[in-house]
Amino acid sequence: MASKGRMAEVAVRRYWRERDARVVVEAWRTSGESLREFARRHRVDRRRVARWAGRLDGSEPAPVHFHPVRVADPERGDGRAIEIHLVGGRHVRVPPGFPPEDLRRVLTMLDPRTPC
């Protein structure tokens, strides 16, 4: 288990080597906290911790999956925002020109169990 001092030292580094990332990921997994709580408490980017956790686990990036889509108003091709209704009642408004990769990250953050 990583010491608190070692964790604090590594957390503030701009660049993590694998051994540094192992300290952070181990500290998170043994903390009993959600990733969000852990990242907030240690002032680290939760995406960075999650990315390293995936790398250290040897996980491959999830394949792209498409979600069912229903066009609510096909006449509305006027360049206004698109509204996406997700399972569970969440909604995402996407302005025209929003980069697809950014949308993928947003949707993954809302439901990391469902790959996009």
C-alpha positions, 0 to 999 in steps of 0.5 A, spaced: 500 500 500 502 506 498 504 511 503 500 518 504 506 522 503 508 518 496 501 519 494 501 526 495 508 527 492 506 523 485 499 526 485 502 533 483 507 531 478 505 533 471 508 527 468 507 520 471 511 514 469 508 507 470 510 506 477 507 513 479 501 511 476 501 504 480 501 508 486 495 513 485 491 507 482 493 503 488 491 508 493 484 509 489 482 502 489 484 501 496 481 508 499 474 505 498 472 512 495 469 513 488 473 515 483 470 522 483 471 523 490 478 520 490 480 525 485 477 531 488 480 529 495 487 529 491 486 534 486 488 529 480 484 529 474 479 523 474 480 521 467 487 521 468 487 516 474 481 512 470 486 512 463 492 509 467 487 504 471 485 501 464 492 501 462 495 497 468 489 492 467 491 491 460 484 493 458 484 494 450 479 500 448 472 498 448 470 498 441 465 503 438 458 501 439 452 505 436 446 507 440 439 507 438 437 513 435 430 516 433 429 523 429 424 526 433 423 532 428 426 531 421 423 537 419 428 541 424 434 541 419 436 549 421 442 548 424 440 548 431 442 544 437 441 537 437 438 534 443 440 527 445 435 523 450 439 518 454 436 512 458 435 514 465 432 521 463 438 524 462 439 529 456 445 532 452 444 538 448 449 538 442 450 545 439 452 545 431 459 543 430 461 540 436 466 535 435 464 528 435 470 526 439 468 531 445 461 528 444 464 521 445 467 523 452 461 527 454 457 520 453 462 516 456 462 520 462 455 520 463 455 512 463 462 509 463 459 502 463 456 503 456 461 504 450 460 509 445 
